[in-house]
Amino acid sequence: MSFEYSQELINDYEKLLENDKGYDVIIYTGEDNNIKEVRAHSLILCIRSQYFRTAFSNEWANKKDGMFIIRQPNISPQIFKIILRFLYCGKIDLEKLQGPELLNLLLAVDELSIQTLITCIQEYLINHQYEYLRLNPIEILETIYQVYHHNTFTGLWNFFIETICEKPEILFNSDKLIRLRAPILELFLNRDDLLLDEIEIWDNLIKWCLAQHPSIQHDVEKWNKEEVTILERTLQKFIPLIRFHHISSEDFHLEVYPFKVLLPEDLINNLLSFYMTPNKFNDNIQIPRKPKYDTVIVKPQHFAIFSKWIEKKTDTQYNLKDIPYYFKLIYRASRDGNTAEVFHNKCDNKGATLVVAKVTDSEQIVGGYNPLYWDTSNTYKFTKSSFIFSFRNRTNLQTAKVGYINDGYFRYSIYCHQHYGPTFGNGHDLFQYNDTVWKSYNVFSYSKIDIPTNPNTNIYSYNDFNVEDYEVFQVIEK
């Protein structure tokens, strides 16, 4: 017979931390007027931390009157007590900490090489502190960048960089950008997945450049040679990162050409020639940044229509520049694996999604919009905002049809089943049944659209058809 009293042991170690009886370590934390003395036990610290094992070694040990003396000026007393509690009894409550405290804690555990907490805090910031990351991009970028090159915070760094590239308004087109350090701005402009039009990137770069030299006025015509030289040096490393050939001739004329004194003369001449005879430059221009719509099935214009349908607007046609959503590809059957299991692994619990499927041996596409989320609960979901759609010919936008959920069927709008892919309607109106096989059962939960027909089926059975590929996009409001 065996017994386990691990909780009792944890409680006893926590009491030991609180009353510090038998301590042999004095740690001075904080600096200036915020220096506090913390007492601890070397045996526990050595068992729990490689950092302290090294600190207490014969080579590094600083002892006075039999006590180990350690100074930690970079770590505040409040943060150090949180870490010490974790070392003694394995307890930490991140929910009680605000964003800046979490960031300071992350830096502290990195300094003390407590790998378990590094991973834990990064995951918590990613999953629960997005609002802090959104409101304080400069602070967290600058902080993480200091240690990023040591591969310490790679997960958090990649998450935040990708988040800004996906939602550039967090940083760009705002007053926050001008406070960004040059190396980090250079990093962003180097990326292919920065979802900004090239002219917006140029405008932001000029805004940032002028902000670095507040004594230089913004009127180009009034710059002297010395001021031009200063601005040229500031822009020098960024100019090769701007993909000028993907800026329209009109935007170039209005937004770029006025700053020609800052650009190399050969670049200006090249661009002027390009705008006059673009066909001669097809092999000599930079590739565009990764398009906003990572898809092999539809064109950007389709997403303007999808946005209109999501908004349920009948009298509005969005331009590509004012589409109110990002459509982030999260699943492609031909790339990720065409099974219900993979679909759910990639798409479950991602919020609103749009499904687009290409019918085999045709130009027809079908799909649907789920404003809620997918899961494997084997249940229906209630919504009044879902729809299914078709384009009889994807190259002809006039062949589009959209079918919204009908009154009386709202509770059958979306069906989530572990063995099915995307499924819309009761019965069902449109769903992936098995790998490439999709089915429809006489659309009635939704308004009718053009569903592919199969002459081998009748009105009383499922109409099945093959899909050669399909994609699922996470729909993110701008």
VOBA-272656 format. One record per residue: residue in one letter; x, y, z of N, C-alpha, C in turn. Coordinates in steps of 0.1 Angstrom, whole numbers, plus 2048, in hexadecimal, padded with zeros to 3 digits. Each point is the difference from the previous one (the first is absolute). Layout:
<sites>
AXYZXYZXYZ ...
</sites>
This chain:
<sites>
M8087F48007F880C80080980C800 S7FC80A7F880880D7FF7F780C803 F80680A8057F980C80380780C7F9 E7F980A7FD80680C7FA7FB80D806 Y8088088067FC80C80680880C7FA S7FF8017F380880A7F97FB80E803 Q7F38028027FB80D80380480580E E8017F680980580480D80E804800 L8087F97F880E8047FE80280E7FA I7F78037F680180D7F97FC80B80B N7F67FD8087FC80A80A80B80380A D8077F580480B80280A80B8087FA Y8037FE7F380B8077FA7FC80F7FE E7F38027FE7FB80E7FF80280780E K7FD7F980B80180580D80F803803 L8097F87FB80E80280280580D7F9 L7FA8027F480380C7F97FB80D808 E7F57FF8067FA80B80780780380D N8047F680780780480D80F7FF800 D8067FC7F480E8007FD8097FA80B K7FB7F78098097FA80A80B7F87FA G80C80180680B7F97FB8068057F2 Y7FD80C7FD8048067F380F801800 D8067FF7F480F8027FF8038087F3 V7F68077FB8028087F47F980D802 I80680B7FD7FA80D7FF8018067F2 I7F58037FB8008057F27FA80E800 Y80880A7FB7FC80E7FF7FA8027F2 T7F38037FF7F98017F47FD80F7FE G7FE8047F37FD80E7FD80C809800 E7FD80D7FE80B80A8017FA80D804 D80A8098037FC80E8057F87FF80C N7F48068007F780180C7F77F3801 N8027F77F87F87F48008087F3802 I80A8018098087F58037FA7F880C K7FE7F37FF7FA7F880A8097F4803 E8017FC80D8077F48047F77F4800 V8047F67F97F87F47FF8087F4806 R7FB7F88088077F58077FB7F37FA A80A7F77FE7FD7F37FA8097F5805 H7FE7F47FA8087F48058087FB7F4 S80D8008018097FC7F47FD7F27FB L7FC7F78097FE7F27FC7F47FF7F6 I7F58078047F48007F78038077F3 L80780B8008038077F48097F87F7 C80A7F98058097F87F87F87F57FA I7F77F98077F97F57FA7F78057F5 R7FA80C8017F68047F78068097F4 S80C80480180580A7F680F7FE7FD Q8037FE7F380E7FF7FC80780E802 Y7F980B7FF80580D80280680180E F7F87FC80A80580180E80A7F5803 R8007F57F980B7F680380D8067FC T8008087F480C8067FC80480C80A A7F680780480280C8098067FB80D F7FD7F58058047FB80D80D7F77FF S8057FF7F380C7F87FF80C807806 N80B7F880280B80680780680C7F8 E7FF8007F380680A7F87F880E801 W7F37FE8017F880C8007FA80580D A8017F780A7F980380C80680D807 N7F780880580380C8087FA7FE80E K8087FE80A7FB7FC80D80480B80A K7F780280A80380980B7FA7FB80C D8087FE80A7FB7FA80D7F87F37FE G8057F87F77FA7F37FD7F38017F7 M7FD80C7FB7F48017F88058037F1 F7F97F97F78028047F27F980D7FD I8078097F97FB80D7FD7FF8017F0 I7F48037FC7FD8017F17F980D7FE R8048077F57F980D7FD7F97FE7F2 Q7F48048007F87FF7F37F980E7FE P80880A7FC7FA80D7FE7F68017F4 N8017F77F67F88007F47F27FA803 I7FE7FA80C7F37FA8037FA80680C S7F48057FE7F980780B7FD7F780C P7FF80480C7FC7F880B7F37F87FE Q7F68077FA7F37FA7FE8017F47F6 I8088027F58017F57F68097F5806 F80A8038088097F68067F87F7809 K7F78068087F87F88097F77F67F9 I7FB8047F47F87F77F88087F47FC I80C8037FB8097F57FB8047F780C L80380680B8047F880C7F57F7804 R7F48048007F57F88047FF7F47F6 F8028027F38007F57F780B7F6803 L80C80580380B7F78037FE7F880C Y7F980580A7FD7F980D7F57F67FE C7F58047FA7F47F88017F97FE7F2 G8078057F67FA7FD7F27F38087FD K7FD80A8087F48087FE80280D7F9 I7F88047F680080D7FA7F28037FA D7FC80C8027F28047FB80280C7F7 L8007FD7F380380A7F67F48097FE E7F47FB8047F48087FD80080D809 K80780080B80080C80980A80B7FB L8077FD7F580A8097FB7FB8077F4 Q80480D7FF7FD8087F480B7FE7F5 G7FD8057F48097FE7F580E804803 P80380D80580E8048038077F780B E7F87FB80A8057F780A8047F37FA L7F87FB7F78037F37F980D8017F8 L80180C7F980C8027F880D800809 N7FF80780B80B8018098037F2806 L7F57F98038037F28058067F87F6 L7FD8017F48067F87F580F8037FF L80380D80080E8048008087FB80C A7FA80080B8067FB80D8037F17FF V7F67F87FC8027F280080A7FC7F5 D8018087F580A7FE7F680E803806 E80180A80880D8038078047F5809 L7F77FA8078027F58098007F27FA S7FD8007F38007F37F87F67F6805 I7F48058037F67F68057F77FD7F4 Q8047F67F97FA7FD7F37F27FD800 T7FB7F980B7F27FC8017F780D800 L80580A8077F880C8018018087F3 I80B8007F98018077F47F67FB7F6 T7FF7F37FF7F67FA7F77F1803804 C7FE7FF80D7F38028067FB80E7FE I80980A8037FC80E7FF7FE8047F1 Q8087FB7F77FE8037F27F37FB7FB E7FC7F48047F37FA7FB7F5808806 Y80180580D7F58078067FF80E7F9 L80B8067FC7FF80D7F97FA7FF7F3 I8037F57F97FA7FE7F27F17FD801 N7FD7F880A7F27FB8017F680A807 H8068088097F780880980380E801 Q80B8057FA80380E8018028077F3 Y7F77FC7F68018067F37FE80F801 E7F68058097FD80E80180C808804 Y8077FA80A80D8078048098017F4 L8027F67F98098007F57FC80A7F5 R7F28017FF7FB80A7F680280E804 L7FE80380D80180E80580E804802 N80A7F780280D80480380A7F97F7 P7FF8027F38097F97F680E804801 I80380D80280D8058018077FA80C E7FA80180C8067FB80C8047F27FF I7F77F77FB8037F280080A7FD7F5 L7FF8067F48097FE7F580E803805 E80280C80580D8048048067F780B T7F77FB8098057F880B8047F27FB I7F87FA7F88027F27FB80C8007F7 Y80180B7F880B8017F680E7FF806 Q80180580D80C8008078067F2802 V7F77F78028047F28037FC7F67F5 Y7F98057F57FC7F87F680B7F87F9 H80B8077FE80C7FA7F98067F5807 H7FC7FE80D8057F48087F67F57FF N7F68017F87F57F67FE7F87FD80D T80080A8097F97FD80C7F18017FF F7FC80B7F97F18027FF7FC7FF7F2 T8057F67F97FC7FE7F27F17FE7FE G7FA7F98097F17FD7FE7F880D801 L80380880A7F980D80280380A7F5 W80D8007FD8058097F57F97FD7F3 N8007F47FC7F97FC7F37F1803800 F7FA7FD80C7F28038017FD80E7FE F8088098067FC80E8008048067F2 I80B7FC7FA8048057F37F57FB7F6 E7FC7F48007F67FB7F77F2807802 T7FD80380D7F480780380080E7FA I80B80780180180D7FA7FF8007F1 C8077F67FA8007FE7F17F27FE7FC E7F87F88087F27FD7FC7F780B803 K80380880A7F780C80480980C802 P8068057F580A80B8007FB80C807 E7F38028017FB80D80680480080F I8047F580680580080E80B80A801 L8098007F680C80880180180B7F5 F7FC7FC7F480180A7F57F48097FF N80280B7F97F580A7FF7FC80580E S80A8018097FD80580E80C807805 D7FE80880A80B80780680A7F7807 K7FD7F48028097F680780C7FD7F7 L7FE8007F380A7FC7F780D809801 I7FE80D80280C8098008097FD80B R7FC7F980A8097FC80C8077F37FE L7FE7FA7F58067F27FD80E8027FC R8097F780680E8017FC8027FB7F2 A80A8057FA8037FD7F28027F17FD P8077F98088027F17FC7F37F9800 I7F68048097F37F88007F88057F4 L80080C7FD7F98057F48057F97F3 E80E7FF8008067F97F47FB7F1800 L7FF7FA80B7FB7F28007F27FF7FA F7F78098047F38007FA8008027F1 L80780A7FB8008037F28077F57F8 N8077F88068067F47F97F77F57FE R7F58008077F77F48007F68007F4 D7FE7F47FB7F77FE7F57F1800804 D7FE7FE80D7F27FE8047FA80D807 L80780B7FF7FA80C8057F58057F8 L7F48008057F48027F97FC80F7FE L8098077FA7FE80E7FC8038027F2 D7F88097F98038047F380E807800 E8077FE7F580E80580080080F802 I7F68077FB80080F8017FE80480F E7F87F88077FE80280F80E7FE807 I8077F67FC80D7FE80680980C7FE W8008057F480880B7FC7FC80C809 D7F38038007FC80C8088037FE80F N8007F48058037FE80E80F802802 L8087FC7F780F80180180480F800 I7FA8087F780380E7FF7FB80780E K7F57FC8057FB80680D80A7FC80B W8057F48008097FC80A80D8077FF C8058017F380D8077FE80080F804 L7F58077FD7FF80E8047FF80180F A7FA7F68077FE80180E80E7FE807 Q8097FA7FA80D7FE80680880D800 H7FC8097F880780D7FF7F680C801 P7FB80280C7F580A80280480E7FD S80D8037FF80480D7FD7FF8037F1 I7FE7F57F77FF8027F27F18027FD Q7FD80B7F97F28027FC7FB7F67F5 H7F37FF7FF7FB7F67F77FF8057F2 D80280C7FD7FE8057F380D7FD7F8 V7FF7F77F680C7FB7F880780C7FA E7F880A7FB80680B7F8809809809 K7FF7FF80D80880880980C7F9806 W8027F47FC80C7F980580D8057FA N80A80280880D8037FB8087F37FE K80C8017FA8097F57FD8037F780C E80380780B8037F980C7F57F7805 E7F48068007F47F98047FD7F47F7 V8018027F37FE7F57F680A7F5803 T80D80380380A7F68037FC7F880D I7FB80780A7FC7F980C7F57F67FE L7F68057F87F57F77FD8037F47F7 E8098037F78057F57F78077F5808 R80880480A8077F68087F77F8808 T7F58078057F67F98087F87F67F8 L7FE8037F47F87F77F78087F67F9 Q80D8018008097F97F77FD7F1801 K7FF7FA80C7FE7F28017F27FB7FD F7F68098007F27FD7FD7FC8007F2 I8078097F87FB8017F28007F37F8 P80A7F78028007F47F87F47F6805 L7FA80380B7F67F88057F28047FB I7FF80C7FA7F38047FB7FF7FB7F1 R7F57F97FE7FD7FA7F37F98097F7 F80780A7FB7FB80C7F97F87FC7F4 H8047F57F97F97FC7F47F27FB802 H7FC7FE80D7F27FC8037F880C806 I80580C7FD7F980C8037FA8057F3 S7F38048007FA8057F380780D7FC S7FF8027F380680C7FA7FA80D806 E7F48008037F980B80680680380E D8017F580880580280E80F8047FF F8077FA7F780E8047FE80180F7FE H7F88057F780180E7FC7FC80980C L7F67FC8087FB80880B8087FF80D E8047F38038067FE80D80F7FD800 V8057FB7F580E7FC80080980B7F9 Y7FC8047F48088097F880380D807 P7F780680880480C80880C7FF808 F8047F380480C7FE80980B7FA7F7 K8018047F480A7FA7F780E804804 V80280B80780D8048058067F680A L7F77F78058057F680A8037F37FA L7FD7FE7F38017F37F980C8017F6 P8067F47FE80B8007F77FB8037F2 E8088087F87FB8057F37FD7F47F7 D8087F58007FE7F57F77F37F9804 L7FC80080C7F37FA8047F48087FB I80180D8007F68097FB7FF7FE7F1 N80B7FF7F97FF7FE7F17FA7F37FD N8047F68087FB7F27FD7F1800802 L7FB80680B7F28008027F88087F6 L80580B7FB7F98087F68007F77F3 S80A7F97FD8007F87F47F67F4802 F7FF7FB80C7F77F58027F28047FE Y7FC80C8057F28057FF7FD8037F1 M80A8037F87FD8037F27FF7F37F8 T8097F68038007F47F98017F480A P7F57FD8078017F680B8037F27FA N7FC7FD7F48017F27FB80F7FC7FE K80980A7FF80E7FD7FE8077FD80D F7F980280B8077FE80D7FB7F4808 N7F97F77F97FA7F580880A7F7807 D80C7FF7FB80A7F780580A80780A N7FE80D80280A8078077FA80880C I7F57FC8057FA80780B7FE7F780C Q80080680C7FE7F880C7F37F9800 I7FF7F48077F37FA8017F880780A P7F28007FE7F88078098007F980E R7FC80880A7FE7F980D7F57F67FF K8017F78097F67F58007F2806800 P7F87FC7F67F38067FF7F77FF80C K7F78098027F77FF80C7F87F47FF Y7FE7FA7F57F87F47FE8087F47FB D8047F880A8087F47FC7F67F57FC T7FE7FF7F27F67F77FB8057FB7F2 V7FC7F47FD8027FB7F27F37FE7F9 I7F58048077F37FD7FA7F980D7FB V80180B8077F880C7FC80A80B7FF K7FB80C7FB80780C7FE7FC80A80B P80880A8027FD80B80A7F28057FF Q7FB8027F47F38067FE7F57F7807 H8027F38017F67F88067FF80480F F80B8048067FF80380F7F880D802 A8008097F67F880C8017F17FC800 I7FD7F67F87F27FB8007FD7F880D F8097F88047FE7F980D7FD80A80C S80880A8007FE80A80A7F2807800 K7FC8037F37F38057FE7F57F7806 W8027F37FD7F67F68058007FF80F I80C8018068017FF80F7F980C806 E80180B7FA7FA80C8057F18017FC K7FB7F77F87F27FF7FB7FD80D7F9 K8098067F87FD80C7F97FC7FD7F2 T7F68067FB7FB7FE7F280380B7F7 D80480C80680280C7F780E805802 T8097F780580E8048028097F77F9 Q80A8057F980B7F87FA80D804805 Y8077F880880D80480680B8007F5 N80880A80180D8007F980A7F8808 L80A7FC7F980A7F780780780780B K80180D80080780880A7F780280D D7F37FF7FE7F880380C7F87F4805 I8047F47FC7FA7F480680280080F P7F57FE80780180180F8057F4807 Y8057F57F98047F480680E7FC7FB Y8077F980880B7F87FB7FC7F17FF F8047FA7F57FD7F27FE80D7F8800 K8027FA80C80D7F98027FE7F17FD L8087FB7F77FF7F27FC8057F780C I7F77F78058047F780B8007F27FC Y7FA7FD7F48007F27FC7FE7FF7F1 R8087F87F97FE7FC7F28017F17FF A7F67FA7FA7FF7F280080C7F97F9 S8048067F480B7FA7F880D802807 R80180980980D8028078007F980E D7F58008078007FC80E7FB7F2802 G7F97FB7F67FA7F28017F1801800 N7FA7F97F67F18017FE7F87F7808 T80080280D7F87F78097F980980A A7F57FB8067F980780A80880280C E8097F780480880180B80A80C7FF V8068017F480980B7FE7F980D800 F7F48007FA7F880D7FF7FD80580E H7FC7F78097FD80480E80D804808 N80B7F97FD80C80480780580E7FC K7FD8047F380580D7FB7F580B803 C7F47FC8007F580B8007F880180C D8007F78097F780080C80480C809 N7F680680680180B80A80880B7FA K7FF8047F480780B7FA7F680C7FD G7F47FF8057F780B7FE7FA7FF7F2 A7FC80B7FA7F98017F38097FB7F5 T7FA7F87F78087FA7F57F88007F3 L8078017F57FA7FF7F38067F47F9 V7F77F77FA8047F47F97FE8027F1 V80A7FD7F88008017F18047F37FA A7F87FA7F88037F37FA7FF8007F1 K80A7FB7F97FF7FF7F17FB7F37FC V7F68007F87FA7F37FB8097FA7F5 T8027F38018097F97F77FC8027F1 D8098027F77FE8017F27F680B7FC S80180B8077F780B7FC80680D806 E7FA80B7FD80480D8067F680480B Q7F87F78047F680380A80680080E I7FD8098098047FF80E7F3802809 V8017F980B7F580180A80780280D G7F880380A80580280E7F6806809 G80580480C7F780680A80780880A Y7F980780880580980A7FB7FC80E N8097FD8097FC7FC80E80480C809 P7F780880580480B8098047FC80E L7FE7F38038037FC80E80D7F9800 Y8017F380180C7F88007FD7F27FD W80A7F87FC7FF7F27FE8057F880C D7FA7F58038057F780A7FC7F27FD T8027F680A7FC7F27FD7F57FC80A S7F78098037F67FD80A7F47F87FB N8007FE7F37F57F87FA7F2806803 T80080E7FF7F48078027FE80B7F6 Y7F38057FF7FD80C7F880380C808 K80280B7F880380D8077F680A7FA F7FB8098097F680A7FC80780D7FB T7FC8057F580480D7FB7F78057F5 K7FE80D7FF7F98067F58098067F6 S80D7FF8018098077F88087F77F6 S7FE7F38008077F87F77FA8007F2 F8087FB7F77FB7FF7F28087F67F8 I7FA7FB7F58077F87F78008077F3 F8097FD7F68018077F48057F77F5 S7FF8057F48067FA7F480380A7F6 F80B7FD7F88038077F38007F57F6 R7F68017F77FF7F57F580D8017F8 N80680B7FE80D8027FA80880A808 R80A7FB80680880980980780B7F9 T8017FF7F380780B7F87F580B7FC N7F47FD8037F580A7FD7F980380D L80280C8057FA80380D7F1802800 Q7FB8027F37F28017FF7F87F3802 T8077F58017F97F38027FF7FD80F A8038098097FF7FE80E7F27FF805 K7FE7F780A7F37FF8078037FE80F V7F98068088017FE80E7F37FC806 G8007F780A7F57FB80780180180F Y7F880A80580080180F7F77F6807 I8037FE80C7F87F68087F1805801 N7F77F77FD7F28038007FA80180E D7F58088017F980180C7FB7F2804 G8017FD80D7FB7F380580B7F6800 Y80C8037FA80B7F680080D805807 F7FE80B80780C8078068087F6809 R7F87F78078077F78098077F57F9 Y7FE7FF7F38077F67F880A8067F6 S80480C8038098077F680D7F97FE I8077FC80A80D7FA8007FF7F2807 Y8077F67FA8007F380680F7FC802 C8047FD80C80E7FC8038007F1804 H8087F97F88017F180280E7FC7FE Q8057F780880E7FC8008037F97F3 H7F67F97FA8037F97F37FD8077F4 Y7FB80D8017FD8087F480980C800 G8028057F480780D7FE7F680B802 P80180B7F97F680B8017F27FC7FD T7F78038087F27FB7FF7F680B803 F7F78037F67F780B8017F17FB7FE G7F880380A7F27FE7FF7FB7F2805 N7F37FE8017FA7F48067FF7F67F5 G8067F58027FE7F57F680B7FA7F8 H8088077F880580E8017FF8077F3 D80080D8008008087F380D7FF7F9 L80B80080780D7FF7FA80A7FB80A F8087F57FD8097FB80980B7F77FA Q80B7FF80680A7F77FB7FE7F3807 Y7FD7F67F87FC7F380680C7F7802 N8097FF7F680C7F780280A8057F6 D80B80580580B8047F87FC8097F4 T8017FB7F47FC8097F47F18007FD V7F97F88077F17FF7FD7F980A809 W7F88097F97F78098077F27FD7FC K7F78048097F27FC7FE7F680C803 S7F57FF7FA7F580A8027F37F8800 Y7F78048097F37FA8007F580A7FE N7FE8037F37F58097FC7FF80D809 V8098097FE80180C8087F2805805 F7FE80080D7F480680580280780D S80B7FE80880380880B80480E7FC Y8078007F580580D7FA7F88037F3 S80180D7FC7FA8037F38087F97F5 K7FA7FD7F58067F77F680B8077F9 I80B7F87FE80B8057F78027F57F6 D80A8027F78037F67F68097F6805 I7FA7F58058087F48058037F77F4 P80C7FB7FE8037F67F57F77F5800 T7FC7FC7F47F67F57FF8077F37FC N7FA7F58048057F37FD7F47F87FA P8017FD7F37F47F97FA7FD7F2806 N8097FB8087FE7F38057F880080E T7FD80C8047F880180C7F28057FD N7F67FE8097F38057FE7FC80A80B I7F48057FF7FC80B80A7FF7FB80E Y7FF7F38027FE7FB80D80D7FB807 S80B8037FA80D7FB80580A80B800 Y80C7FE80680A80A7FF8068027F2 N80280C7FD8078037F380F801804 D8087F77FB80E8018038098047F4 F80B8078038098057F680E800805 N80A8007F880E80080480680E800 V80880380A80780C80280F7FD7FF E8078087F780E7FD7FE80980780A D7FA80A80780880780A7F680A807 Y80380280D7F880B80780980680A E7FC80D80380880880A7F780680A V80580280C7F980680B80880C805 F7F980B80180680D8047FA80580D Q8098038097FB80780D7FC80E7FC V7F58048047FB80E7FD80280980C I80980A7FE80480880B7FC80F7FD E7F88068087FC80D7FE80B80A802 K80180A7F780B8098017FE80A80B 
</sites>
